[in-house]
Amino acid sequence: MFFRKIRSGVMLVVAFVSCPCHLPITLPITLALLAGTPLAVWITQHSGWLYGVMTGIFLLSLVIGFIWLESKTDKAGEICEPNL
């Protein structure tokens, strides 16, 4: 149960970091840190693809994070009382 909460938290952090609305800020910072490397040149030439991939990662990790957050095994053992 504790592992599932950590796992969902990690996925939600990945969703926050890969959010497309943060990418106009984080992409230039990343390029500045990678300046002079072949990876920076590749990212510069393929930034459109990078936006698409990061959007896909964002959506996938957000959905998986919320699914894992609402795990059904957390409610195991609870007593169900009828509504009157």
Beta strands, then each sheet from edge to edge (+ up, - down):
end
